[in-house]
Amino acid sequence: MKITFILPMYLSSPSGGFKVVYEYANRLQEKGHQVTVIHPRTEYPDNALIGRLKSLLWKYKIKLKDSPLVPWFRVHPGVRLWLVRDLREEFIPDADAIFATAVNTAVPVAGFGPSKGRKFYLVQSYETWQGSDDAVRASWHLPLHKIVVSKWLMRKAAELGVAGQTTYITLGLDLSQFKISTPVASRDSVQIGMLIHPLKIKGTSDGLEALKIVKERFPRLRAVCFGTEARGSEIPEWIEYHRKPRAEDLTRLYNSCSIFLHPSHEEGWGLPPAEAMACGCAVVAAANDGVYEFAEDGVNALLAPVRQPAALARKIISLLEDDSLRIRIAESGHRMIQKFSWDNAVTALENILKPS
């Protein structure tokens, strides 16, 4: 089967949403399908000469700078990675199935002819941070079969009246990569990890405030953070920061921590805390909709209200004061997260792709 994924742009830095698409592409390719991933410079057609020249320069700069084309993720060599000027139909290969992957790719995909394949919409969040609520709602009502990654997004589909055109397939983790290499009980109990992200909805300022509160109570606290941007001035000097860690370095980072803090206000799913669970961290998270896909307060994670850094700090302190609680939460999270395999997700997706 020929399958096309339409990403909204090209990114040379890690992105959770893009990572999911590349994971699907790899695993579908391994199962014998021919997969193409499209990266447009813009979704809007630009026929002017200056637009064509900009596109040529854009492609040249990417190929000159980034080798391989996706430097932060190992893409299967059989997967075709295309850089295209825009999302006009002439730049899209014929296929059996085609996936929009964001609000701004859903409209072009909906307008393609039947030669581009059966039309799907991989929905990883309710993307109001990327556009207006009206635009997001309109994208859900396009004639595309929705694949949502979490139960709360399935509830959103029901709320919007499109549940009949929507299928729930939860995400998977690469459990061969994200695993325990440092025993949970032997870790430094005062080391904590966190993602630093420029989007306000990711709650970085809340996380840093929570860490500041905990540091005042536990001066020995060490924090190891990571992100895609250069270190910002908002990050205190005592916090260690890693920019664009490679996959194996990220696994080592998780394994060096006893606790992982996830302060995000909104998530479709929540890859970093799930990866941290798989690596044996006790997760403290803001109770956004996405984390409920795998987190249960007091059982395999500690959850605090969204946008309340003091509440996050109290949860962290409870783990620092009771190492047996920290170990119990970490081990429970590790056991539970094993059910989220990519094999299950890909098999479910293949079943949807089969002609009815």
N, C-alpha and C positions, 0 to 999 in steps of 0.2 A: 504494500500500500504506500502511496506517495502522500506525505503529510507536510504541511507548511505551517510554521509558527510566525506570526507577525509581531515583532517587538516594536515598541514606540520609538526607539532610537538606538544608537550604538553607545555602549558604555565601556570604558577601559578600566573602570574600578568596580569592585564587588557590589552586587545588588542582590538582595534576597529574592525578589520577584524574578529577575533574570536568571538567577541560579536555578530556580524551579523549572523554568523553560528549558535550560540547557540539560538539566537532569532528565527531563522527559525525552528530549531529543536524543541524548546518548542511549538511553535504555530502549527506546523504540527502534533506533538504528541497530542496536545489538540483536533485536528480535527479528531482524530481516526487513524492516521498513526503510524506505528512502526518505530522509528527513531534511528539510531546508529551513533555515532560520533567517528571516529577513530583518535587516537593520536599515531603516530609512534615515536619510538626513533630515527630512521633514515629511509630514504626512500630506502637506498641501502641494499640488502640482505647481511647478514654476517653469514655464516654457521660455522665459526670457534668457538671452545669451548669458547674462551675468549669473543667473541661477544654474545654468549648465556648467559654467566655469567654476562656480563655488562647489558644486558637487564633485567635479573632477579633483579639485584641490583637496577637498575633504577626504575622499578615498585615498589619495596619495599620501596625505599626512598620517592617516591611520595606519596604512600598510607599512609606511616607513618607520613609524614609532612603535607599533605593537606587533611583535612576533613571538608567539602565535597571535592570531587576531583577537582572541579572548585570553589575555595574559594571566588572568586570575582564576581561570577554571579550565580543567582539562577536558576539551571537547573531543568526542569520538572523531577520528580522522575521516570517517565516512559521511559525517554530517556536513551538509553544504551550508556555509556561512556567507550570505550575500549582503553586500552594501549597495543600497539602491538610492537613487535621487529622491524619490518620493513614493507614495503608495498608489500610483496609477496602476491600473490593471495590467498594462503592457510590461511592467517590471516584475510581475508576480508569476511564478511557474504554474503550469497546470498541475493539478493534484487530485487526490481522492478526498482529502479533508484539509480544511484550513482553520487556523485558530487565531482570533483576535486575542490580545493579551492585556489590553488596557482600554480605557474609555476612548482615547483618541485614535485607536486602531479599529474600534468596533464599527464605526460608520463606514470607512472605506471597505472593510471586509463584507459588510452587509450589502454593499452595492456591486460586488463582483459577480460575474456571470457564473453559470454552473460548471464551466471547465476548471475553475479554481478549486472545486471540491465542496463537499458538505460543510456547512458553516457552523463553527463553534466559537464560544467566548469563554476563555479561561479566566475566571474571576477570583483574584487572590485577596481582594479587600473591597470595601465600599469607598471608592476613591474620591471622596469630596475634597480631600487635600489637594487634588490635582485639577479639579474643576467644580463648577456649581452643582448643587444637589439636583437641579433640573436636568443638567447634562448627563449626570450619572444615571438618574432614573430613566432618561430617554434611551441610554445605551442598553439598559436591561430589557427594554421593550422592543429592541430590534429583532428581526427574524434570525436570530442566532441561538443555537442550543447552549445554554449556560452550563459550565462545569465549575461549581463552587468548592472551595477547599476546606470549609469549616461549617459546622452546624449553625452557627449564628448567621452566616451568609445564606444558608438554606432558609432560615426563618425570614430573612430579609426578602428573599425571592417570593415567599408566601405573602408577605406584607404588600409586595408590589404587584401581586396577582400573576406571577410568572412561574410558580412552582411546577406547573405541568411541563414547562420547557426548560427545566433545570435539573441537573443531577449533582449529587454530593459525592465527591471523591476526596478524602482527606489526603494530606501530603505525606511523604515519606522522608526518612533520613538515610544518609549513607552510613549505616551502622558498621561498615568495615573501616571507615575513617573515624567516626565519632564514637569512641569507646574508652573504657577506663584503662589507663596505663600506670597511673599512680594510685595505689589503694586508697579508698575514701577515708579510712580511719587513720591513715598515717600522714595526711596532708597538714600543712600549716593552717591552723584553724582561723588565723586572722588575715588570710589573703582572700580578696574578693575581686571578681571580674565584672566588667560592664562594657557594653557597646556605646561609643560616642557617635552621635548621628546629627547632621545639621538640620534635619526636619524638626520643627517644634513639637509635632505630635509624638515624636519618639521619646520625649520626656528627659532629655539629657540634663537639662538644668535641675529637674527634680532629683535625678540620680546623684548629681554632684552635691546638691544640698544635703541629701540623705547621708552621703559618705562623709561630708563635713561634720554633721551631727554625731555620727558614730565615731569619727576620729577623735573628737573632743572627749568622748567617754572611754575610748580604747586607743591611746596614743600609738600602740604598736600596730594598729591596723595598716595593712598594705593593700593598695588597689592596683590592678593591672587592667588597663582599658585598651580598646582597639577601635579603629574606624578607618574610613577611606580618605579623610581630609588630613592636611597638615595639622600638627598639634596647635590647638587654639589657646589663646591667653586665658580662657575661662577654666582651663584644666590646672589645678594646683600643682606646684612643683613636686610634692610628695607622691603624686600619682604617676606610675609608669605608663607610657603610652606607646602602642605599636600601630604604625600606619600600614594598611593593606597587607596584613599577615598572610602568608601562603597557607594553604589548607593544612599542611602538616604542622605549621607553626601555631595555627589556631587551635588545633587539637592539643598541642602541648600547653598552650596558654590556659585552656579550660582545665586541663589536668593539674595545673599548678595551683588552682583556686579551690577553696572549700565551699565558697558561696558565689552565686552569680546573681547580679542585680539587673532586673529588667523593668525600667520605669516607664515604659511606653504608654501613651494615652490611648492609642488606637492601633490595632493589629488585625490583619485578616487571619493570621495563624500564629506566627511568632517563632521563626527559625532559631535565633540565637539562644533563647532559654531552653528550647527543646534539644539543641546540640549540646548545651552545657549539662543538661540532665543526663544525656547519653554518656557524657564524659565523667559523671559522678559528682557534679556540683549540686549543692542544696540551693534551689532557686527561690529567690524572693522577688515577687513581681507585683506591679500594679495590675489590678483586676480588670484589664481591658477585655473586650469580647473574645479576642483571638486565643488568649492563653487558656481559656476554659476548654479548648479542644483537647488539652492534655494535662492540665493542672487542676488539682483539687486541694483547696486550702486545708492545711493541717495534716494532709495525707501524703502528698508527694511534692508539695510546694507550700510556701507561706505567701498569702496574697494580702495586699493592702489597697484601700480605695485609690482610685486614679487621682493624680494631681495633689497628693498629700505626702510630701517627702518626709515629714516627721513620722508618719505612720510606717513608711518603708524603713526608716531608721530603727523604729522599735522592733520590727520583724527581724532585722539583721542582728540587733543586740540580743534578741532572744536566742538566736543560734550561737552567738559568741559566748553567751553565758551558760549554755547547755550543750556541750559537744555531743552528748548522746542523742539529743533532738536533731542536731545537724546531721549526724550520721544516719539516723532513721529516715529523715526526709530525703537525703541524697540517695540512699539505697532504694527507697520506694520509688523515687522518680526514675532511677535507672532501670528498674524492673519494668515499670509501666511503659516507658518510651520504646521498648523493644518491639512493640506491636506496630509501630509506625515504619513500615518497610516500603521502599520504592517498588519492590516486586509486586506488592499488593496494589499499589496505586496504578502502576502501569498496566497490570492485568485488567483492572476495572476500567481504565481508559480504553484499552483495546476492545473490550466488550461493547462500549458505547460506539466505537468507530465502525464496528461490523455493520454492513448494510442490513437494514431491517427487511 
